[in-house]
Amino acid sequence: MFDGKAGLREKESNGLSDQEKKAIVFLAGFMGSGKSTIGPILANTLGYEFVDLDTLIEQREHEKIGKIFSDKGENYFRSVERALVTELSQRPRIVVSLGGGTIVHQPTLDVVKQQGILIYLKADAEQIYRRLRPKGDRPLLRTPEGVLMDDEQLKTRINELLSQRSAFYEQAHIIMHTDDKKIGLTIDTLVHKLRGCLEE
């Protein structure tokens, strides 16, 4: 549930007003939760800019996400994420689609929660499995040898990651279940919640 008072009342030294912070929307959730689909539509409905964090990282690094992981490691990738999240948190009227593991590091999560409104798009493990099964480009869904996981390995991996990340995801200001929900209904509900927040 959204708590419009928690973490959003204090004005930080970066110069953004409380209202400007409420006009920075971060979308979090596991791979396949709908961030890349819902994000642009939500931004368009609100009249905001949309940024996909993974796409921005690839543009800045001139490499695909999988290549960055394999060549420079996850720690390097997460440091790039943190820097870009901090940069984006200074731009009001924006919807940012975060990577699946972006907020699993508490310092990054703290920036997101303090500087904007965090929405968790929540999907169950089976729904995520169905959405991810056709995809082979996600580095965390491959074995250490780089081989695409089989069905059982993939299901196990999804459950493991969801278990590890749920405590971070659940700190969101708004939690939106996306299982078998029409996108239009999801957008309408999110816009209603966000506009209610902006009017506070």
N, C-alpha and C positions, 0 to 999 in steps of 0.2 A: 504493500500500500504506500501511496505517496505521502510523505510528511513534509509539507511546504515550509515548515519552520526549521527542521533539522538540517544543519549544515549549510543553510542558504540565506541566513539573515545577516551575517557579519560581512562587512565590506572589507575586502582584502586590499593590500597595498598596491596591487597592479592597476588600480584605477577603475575597474569595472564596477558599475553599480549593481545593486541586488537584482534589478529588473534585467539588466544586460546578462547577468549570469543565468537567469532563468530562461534566457533565449539562446542558451547553448545546450544542445541536446545530444547526449551520448547514447548510442545503442549498443548494448552488450548481449552476449549469448553465445552458445556453443555453435560450432560450424553447422550449417544447415538449419539454423533456427529462424531464418528469414530476414536477417539484417540487410543484406544487399538488395532484396526485393522491396521490403517495407521502407527502408531508409529514403530512397529517392522520392517515393510517393508521398511520404510524410513531409519531407522537406518542401516539395512542390505545393502541398496543401497549406502549409504554414507560410509559404513565401520565403523560405530560408534557402541558403546554400547547402548542398550536400557534398560530403567528402567521405570517401571510403579509405580508411587508414591503410589497409594493405596495398591498395593501388598507389596511394601517395608514397609509401615506403619504396615500392618498386620504381617509381619515377625518380625519387631522390637518390636511390642507390644504383639505379640503372641495372638492376638484376631482379629476377623473379624471386618470390618468397622462398621457394624450395632451394634455390641456388644459394641464397643468403644463409639459410640454415645449414646447408651442407658445407659451405666454404668457410663461414665465419662463426658458426655456432649459435645456439639459442640465446646465450647471454648477450652477444653483440646485437642480435635482432631485438631483444627486449629493451636494450639501451636506446636504440633508434626509436622504438615505439614510444618510450617515455619522453624523449625530447620532442617528438612531434605532437604528442598529446598535450604537453605543456604549451607548445606553440599555438595549437588550435584552440586551447582554452582561453585565449585572448581575443577570440573572434566571435562576437555575438551574432545571433540570427543564423545559426549553422546547425546542421544535423550531421553527426559524425558516426559512421559505422565502425566500431572497434573490432579488432581481431578477436578470435575466440579466447585467447589466453592473455589479452592485454591487461585486464584488471586483476589477474591472479597475483600480481605483485603489489603489495599494500601501498607503497609510495605512489605508484601510478593510480591506483584506485582512489587514494586520498585526494589527488589532484582533480580527478574526474568528479568526485562527490562534492568537493568544495567549490569548483568553478562552474558547474552546470547541473543539469538534471540528468540522472542516469536511469535509463530504462533497460530492464532485463527482459528480453524476448525468450520466454521459457518453452522448451519443447521436451517431450519425454524421450528416453533412449531409443525406443522402437521407431518413433517418427524420425529422429535424427539418422538412424541407420538407413531407413528407406531413402532418405534424401541424399546421403553421402555415398551409398553403395556404387553409383555410377561414376563417382569422381575419383581420379587417381592423382590429383595434383596437390594434395594436402600433405605436407611433410610429416605431420604427427600421425597420419594414418598409414604410414609405411613402416616396415620392419627396420631395425638398425642397419640392415644391409641395403635398404632402399627398395625392397620388394613390396609391392602392393599386398596388403593383408587379405587373407581369405575371410569368408563370412564370419566364422567364429572368432577369429582374431580381432576383426573389426568391431564386433559387438562387445567383446571384452574390453577393448581399448576405449570405446565410447563410454562404457560404464565406469571405467577407472578414472577417466578425465572428468566426467560429470561429478563423480564423488569428490575428487580433489578440488574442483572449482566451485562447487555449489555454495560454499560458505562465503565466497567473494561475490558471486552473482546475486545472492540473496540480500546483499547490502544495498541494492538499487533503491532509488526513490519510488519507482513504479515497476511492478512486476506484471508482465502481460503474457498470458498463456496463448501460444500460437498453434497448438495441436488442432488440426482439422477445422481451423477457423478461416472464414473467408477474409481475404486481405482487406476488402472494403470495410468490413465490420471492425477489424483490428485498427485500421487507420482512424475511423470515426471515434472509436473509444479513446485512442491515444490523443487525438486532437482535443477532445473534450477534457481529458485530464490535464493536458498541458495548458490549455487556455484558462482553465480554472486556477492553475498555479500562477499564471502570469497576471491574473486579476487580483491576486492576494496583496 
